[in-house]
Amino acid sequence: MDEERTSSPDQTAVRVALWRAMHVLVDPPPHVLEDEVGLRLAAPDAGWRDRPDMDPVFTSGFRAHVVARSRFIEDLVAAQAARAAGQYVLLGAGLDTFAQRRPDVAARLRVFEVDQPGPQAWKRRRLTELGYGVPDWLRLVPVDFEAGGSWRDEIAAAGFDAVRPAVVASAGVSMYLTREANAATLRELASLAAGSTVAMTFQLPAELVDERDRPGRQIAVDGAERSGTPFISFFTPAEMLALAREAGFTDVRHVSGTTLNERYFAGRADGLRMSTGEDFLVAAT
């Protein structure tokens, strides 16, 4: 593993953080998610807004998608925290800033952010430098997935209580894994304590993506291939629901991009809408 990869955040995670900030900077209110903390963490060069992948018009659908995805997960976490779940696990946390933006909810939970060791060390350092720190209820959990590390073992070592319910979110991860790896992850998640909830995104096959969104989807697929992190897995909603049931979940549902567009972008004067192509599996134990 090269030194740069171990000591800096994943560039996809940086792009997501910058798109979240762009939503506040270029889109008129109401904002689906207000997040400029990720921009502070990433501290990009002064000309970052001139990057081709930050073009405010071309990337509007992607920008809307990442803020809606995050908002949906955070709404779910807040709802479950108000019931029984006292633990929140983010798999592939990247530059997520829920803990810094929503301490009113997060401080009532034990939050476990799981990511590769290098990016986790970098994020811990940046949170300290910016004055946020890492409170006791926030656990940055490094897991070397490439070396076969187990996220369940590592969160247990960090204080995760296996007999208490939890919310687990995995966003923007499943497409990089094989079908077998996704099935194995779901089996692990299905063994969580009763009352736990899982929210996992998955990529749709091209034929199920809205026609106007297909060129943008192809650009994303091609870019991932060039960067050495190709999209491997695509699922129809029926396939993903079946995979979750086979893993042991009995309570499963599909949340489509259309549903999120109706929930978060209906009636906007600027016409902002999220691009389609990635939906949610929500499953409960």
LOVORO-28480 format. One record per residue (C-alpha): residue number from 1; x, y, z. Coordinates in steps of 0.5 Angstrom, whole numbers, padded with zeros to 4 digits. Layout:
% LOVORO-28480
     k       x       y       z
   NUM       X       Y       Z
...
END
This chain:
% LOVORO-28480
     k       x       y       z
     1    0000    0000    0000
     2    0003    0007   -0002
     3    0005    0012    0003
     4    0000    0017    0000
     5   -0006    0013    0000
     6   -0005    0011    0008
     7   -0004    0018    0010
     8   -0009    0022    0006
     9   -0017    0021    0005
    10   -0020    0018   -0001
    11   -0021    0022   -0006
    12   -0028    0020   -0007
    13   -0029    0022    0000
    14   -0026    0029   -0001
    15   -0031    0030   -0008
    16   -0037    0028   -0004
    17   -0035    0033    0002
    18   -0034    0038   -0003
    19   -0041    0037   -0007
    20   -0044    0037    0000
    21   -0041    0044    0001
    22   -0043    0046   -0006
    23   -0050    0045   -0004
    24   -0050    0051    0001
    25   -0046    0055   -0003
    26   -0049    0055   -0010
    27   -0056    0052   -0009
    28   -0062    0057   -0006
    29   -0065    0055    0001
    30   -0068    0051    0003
    31   -0062    0046    0004
    32   -0063    0039    0004
    33   -0057    0039    0009
    34   -0052    0044    0011
    35   -0045    0042    0011
    36   -0039    0046    0010
    37   -0035    0042    0016
    38   -0033    0037    0011
    39   -0030    0043    0007
    40   -0026    0045    0013
    41   -0023    0038    0014
    42   -0021    0037    0006
    43   -0018    0044    0006
    44   -0018    0044   -0002
    45   -0014    0049   -0006
    46   -0016    0056   -0007
    47   -0019    0054   -0014
    48   -0023    0048   -0012
    49   -0029    0051   -0015
    50   -0026    0051   -0022
    51   -0025    0044   -0022
    52   -0029    0040   -0028
    53   -0032    0036   -0022
    54   -0035    0042   -0019
    55   -0038    0045   -0025
    56   -0045    0047   -0021
    57   -0049    0046   -0027
    58   -0046    0039   -0030
    59   -0046    0036   -0022
    60   -0052    0038   -0020
    61   -0056    0032   -0020
    62   -0050    0028   -0016
    63   -0049    0034   -0011
    64   -0057    0033   -0010
    65   -0056    0026   -0009
    66   -0050    0026   -0004
    67   -0054    0031    0000
    68   -0061    0027    0000
    69   -0057    0020    0001
    70   -0054    0023    0008
    71   -0060    0027    0010
    72   -0064    0020    0009
    73   -0059    0016    0013
    74   -0059    0022    0019
    75   -0067    0022    0019
    76   -0067    0015    0020
    77   -0061    0015    0025
    78   -0065    0021    0029
    79   -0072    0017    0029
    80   -0068    0010    0031
    81   -0065    0014    0037
    82   -0071    0017    0039
    83   -0073    0009    0040
    84   -0068    0004    0042
    85   -0062    0005    0038
    86   -0056    0007    0042
    87   -0051    0006    0037
    88   -0049    0008    0030
    89   -0044    0005    0026
    90   -0042    0008    0019
    91   -0038    0003    0015
    92   -0034    0007    0010
    93   -0035    0013    0014
    94   -0030    0018    0009
    95   -0031    0025    0011
    96   -0038    0024    0014
    97   -0039    0030    0019
    98   -0046    0028    0023
    99   -0042    0028    0029
   100   -0040    0035    0029
   101   -0046    0038    0026
   102   -0051    0034    0030
   103   -0048    0033    0037
   104   -0056    0034    0039
   105   -0057    0027    0037
   106   -0050    0024    0036
   107   -0048    0025    0043
   108   -0054    0021    0046
   109   -0051    0015    0042
   110   -0044    0012    0041
   111   -0042    0013    0034
   112   -0037    0008    0031
   113   -0034    0011    0024
   114   -0031    0005    0021
   115   -0025    0007    0015
   116   -0018    0005    0013
   117   -0013    0006    0018
   118   -0009    0012    0014
   119   -0016    0016    0012
   120   -0018    0015    0020
   121   -0011    0018    0022
   122   -0012    0024    0018
   123   -0019    0025    0020
   124   -0017    0025    0027
   125   -0011    0030    0026
   126   -0016    0034    0022
   127   -0021    0034    0027
   128   -0016    0036    0033
   129   -0013    0042    0029
   130   -0020    0045    0027
   131   -0022    0045    0035
   132   -0027    0039    0034
   133   -0023    0034    0037
   134   -0026    0027    0038
   135   -0031    0026    0044
   136   -0031    0020    0048
   137   -0038    0018    0045
   138   -0035    0018    0038
   139   -0030    0012    0036
   140   -0026    0013    0030
   141   -0025    0005    0028
   142   -0019    0004    0023
   143   -0020   -0003    0020
   144   -0015   -0005    0014
   145   -0020   -0009    0010
   146   -0015   -0010    0005
   147   -0011   -0014    0010
   148   -0017   -0018    0012
   149   -0019   -0014    0018
   150   -0026   -0015    0021
   151   -0030   -0009    0022
   152   -0034   -0013    0027
   153   -0028   -0015    0031
   154   -0025   -0008    0031
   155   -0032   -0004    0033
   156   -0033   -0009    0039
   157   -0026   -0007    0041
   158   -0028    0000    0041
   159   -0034   -0001    0045
   160   -0039   -0003    0041
   161   -0044   -0007    0045
   162   -0047   -0013    0041
   163   -0053   -0014    0045
   164   -0056   -0007    0044
   165   -0059   -0005    0038
   166   -0056   -0001    0033
   167   -0056    0003    0026
   168   -0051    0001    0021
   169   -0050    0005    0015
   170   -0046    0003    0009
   171   -0047    0009    0003
   172   -0043    0009   -0003
   173   -0040    0002   -0002
   174   -0043   -0004   -0005
   175   -0042   -0003   -0012
   176   -0034   -0004   -0010
   177   -0035   -0011   -0007
   178   -0037   -0017   -0011
   179   -0044   -0020   -0010
   180   -0041   -0025   -0005
   181   -0038   -0020   -0001
   182   -0044   -0016   -0001
   183   -0048   -0022    0001
   184   -0043   -0024    0007
   185   -0043   -0017    0009
   186   -0051   -0017    0010
   187   -0050   -0024    0014
   188   -0046   -0020    0019
   189   -0051   -0015    0019
   190   -0057   -0019    0020
   191   -0053   -0022    0026
   192   -0054   -0015    0030
   193   -0058   -0015    0036
   194   -0066   -0015    0035
   195   -0068   -0008    0034
   196   -0063   -0006    0029
   197   -0063   -0002    0023
   198   -0059   -0003    0017
   199   -0059    0002    0011
   200   -0055    0000    0005
   201   -0054    0004   -0002
   202   -0054    0000   -0008
   203   -0053    0001   -0016
   204   -0058    0000   -0021
   205   -0057   -0003   -0027
   206   -0056    0002   -0033
   207   -0063    0000   -0036
   208   -0066    0002   -0029
   209   -0063    0009   -0029
   210   -0067    0015   -0032
   211   -0065    0016   -0039
   212   -0063    0023   -0038
   213   -0059    0021   -0032
   214   -0055    0015   -0036
   215   -0050    0020   -0039
   216   -0048    0022   -0032
   217   -0048    0015   -0029
   218   -0043    0013   -0035
   219   -0038    0018   -0033
   220   -0038    0016   -0026
   221   -0037    0009   -0028
   222   -0031    0011   -0033
   223   -0028    0015   -0028
   224   -0028    0009   -0023
   225   -0025    0005   -0028
   226   -0020    0010   -0029
   227   -0018    0011   -0022
   228   -0017    0003   -0020
   229   -0024    0003   -0016
   230   -0029    0000   -0021
   231   -0036   -0001   -0020
   232   -0037   -0009   -0019
   233   -0044   -0010   -0017
   234   -0051   -0008   -0020
   235   -0057   -0010   -0017
   236   -0064   -0009   -0019
   237   -0069   -0008   -0013
   238   -0072   -0015   -0013
   239   -0065   -0018   -0013
   240   -0062   -0014   -0007
   241   -0068   -0015   -0003
   242   -0067   -0023   -0004
   243   -0060   -0022   -0002
   244   -0062   -0019    0004
   245   -0067   -0024    0006
   246   -0062   -0030    0004
   247   -0058   -0027    0009
   248   -0063   -0027    0015
   249   -0067   -0021    0015
   250   -0074   -0022    0015
   251   -0076   -0014    0015
   252   -0073   -0011    0008
   253   -0076   -0005    0004
   254   -0073   -0002   -0002
   255   -0073    0006   -0002
   256   -0072    0009   -0009
   257   -0069    0015   -0012
   258   -0076    0017   -0014
   259   -0078    0017   -0007
   260   -0072    0021   -0004
   261   -0073    0026   -0010
   262   -0081    0027   -0008
   263   -0079    0027    0000
   264   -0073    0032   -0001
   265   -0074    0036   -0007
   266   -0081    0037   -0009
   267   -0083    0044   -0011
   268   -0077    0047   -0011
   269   -0077    0053   -0015
   270   -0070    0052   -0018
   271   -0071    0045   -0021
   272   -0066    0041   -0017
   273   -0067    0034   -0017
   274   -0062    0028   -0015
   275   -0060    0024   -0021
   276   -0062    0017   -0021
   277   -0058    0010   -0021
   278   -0057    0009   -0013
   279   -0063    0006   -0009
   280   -0063    0004   -0001
   281   -0064   -0002    0002
   282   -0067   -0001    0009
   283   -0067   -0008    0013
   284   -0069   -0009    0021
   285   -0067   -0015    0025
END
